[in-house]
Amino acid sequence: MFFASDNGGPAHPQILQAVMQANDGYRSGYGADAEMDRVRDQIRDLFEAPQAAVYLVPTGTVANVLSLATLCQPWQSIFCSPVAHIEEDECNAPEFYTGGAKLALVGEGDKMTPEALRNAILEKGGSVHNAQRGPVSITQVTELGRIYSLNEIEALCSVAKEFDLPVHLDGARFANALVQLNCSPAEMTWKAGVDAVSFGGTKNGCMGVEAVIFFDPKHAWEFELRRKRAGHLFSKHRFLSAQMLGYLQDGLWLQTARQANENSARLATGLRALAGVEFIAEPQANMIFAKMPRALHQRVFDAGAYYYILSGALEGDDPDEPLLGRFVCDWSIGTDGVDQFLAAAKG
């Protein structure tokens, strides 16, 4: 009953097998391995982008911040939501890797609107004394577990293009959004106006690998230099490549995302039927944010559940006090784990 994070689950056996296969013999290092050639071709095919520049890095943070640093000047602002991962969870890495660019927070929730984005952009620039306008960064799935529709992405990209600004997509849970929207990778990215993507693997069954994709290859050399300078060019790169090959093989990345989403939906249905449970955002992928009475939290913790309480404390006198919990399903949780949790919640 582990619902703390999709980072906490095991790597998929198919990915481990791909790593073992890559361990045989010798390969050129630093991304010159034959496996990386196959990764590049497969991702270009998936995204219908034959000229795209494709790179691998070990973490989502570095995928985001090196992408943004490549798209951004130090005197610019990066537009994002107030709860964006780059704002709340990356320890000022965007500011560090961009050499001083600041984050401009748009709106009040997890999803930016075109109107709020336009207003935020208009507030920047126009004087040498101000931070200038820079990239827009969208998180898909959002940090509250919601999904931007294709129309919403296109509308935000349209606003960015009015001001000639590039758009970055933080796709740590890219696959979870894609299977829910039932669209193609191209439709959710460059066809909607996105310029660069952090294509997540770690949260969806990999050991630790993310792809960075630039649809305009003019950014390739600068990204390569920034990756090397940041210390994120692996010498034994084949083990990153092998993970991504295992992830993409036979559509595994879509299969694991569907499993996570389906089990999250099963959990949401069960929680919805319990007295005192309130969702703060409608669950759409594999994350649920729900307020539940303290006594209910206590029951499931006593039964062995593990997840994060984000507001309030489990210790307290009022059993009915609502505490906010975050529940995340990874690919491996299974229906048994969900049903065991719901049985414990019912008491």
Steps between C-alpha positions, in 0.01 A plus 500: 500500500774741395342817362769755593650546154542332165873554557483239776390203292723234344651516154317288245665161429509574127712808569733310731539235230591768245769631737640150545517452125687827463751382759643247257831603347626849420342817364615848416427741784338839544196431284681350202361152576298313241208481744475880497477500122195273531350716777536809286334335202214358707421827675510690173256247356270518803488878485484516119799733516784369281724803566453514877804512727469225764709462815488294820563616856457320835245720679189703434648806666798513268277432199290801590771742599745430219215523248393834642858627522540424130182694420560788740735795550615591854308828492169338410203361692363147471120495520350211698222420745550573874510127577723401207771250582762751386362745759436276801721193466829578326691699764557804273659278234331697218650823629840334547524331161364799307757724665243715677169493312203536732169315512186701430199331660180499296155479660420332829458126435663213322375592154585822320234669289572693178366820656718472810803411289449797269468736795816361660694536176382859453636587844855409392739673267479847354788643702864421561418512871258202484529127460430423136251251357618141472374144458164362611512169691191276518476191723311204355365324721472799734625492855142451622439205272302680232552492125515784249281422200654536155297816452633642827861428402445652158343812652793553738750442219310747283539770763871423531543523124333844496808617689747271319565297815597131502293241689636220715292201613593334829387147417615310807163322471475545123373146437228525767360807327535355152303182564227697674466743207527214248713712269841475336824641644515743209148628568585570864825679415629663183169492313355706785799737502739346756872551426669272754387203710627327810376148420479309827597140564601479865150536647359247256715191550858600416794497739591859426489651152327791330515612138541860393355576159548821301284513190731762347850348481660845519501454878698175486857622541424741781314228690791260456739758642270579792451132578876440505571815703233397753657158552207305355665341197536137608817323393324160504208654317387166359322426829281808454439401139415143595239616750331714240507217246336265750246769585400552137509132399157364403331811640597422860497872590131520405414173674654606832329839483161340438551266795583792729207709376251213524597414855487866597149519354404190701634663814317826425171316449540326835597819683206686348263258670641567848344754734702814556728465196540808278722531192673836463553430129313253282730198452593458134818293490692318774495758783223572749485787748227433754396639836398224739407493870793442732345177624487361146867586444584332827319178402687456175836591652440245773431243228837570335421765238772747411438842343552867580277723708541851362300704750438445869644233726393143555525557874206703628187496713237549228443174306283685246755768414569480123864445409625523141671190365677436170461154346707399199470170314799361315487225238554222753244572774236261363132467584578295810684788661221741416230268632694430817527874563128556441408210727712650778344843439149358542603347833 
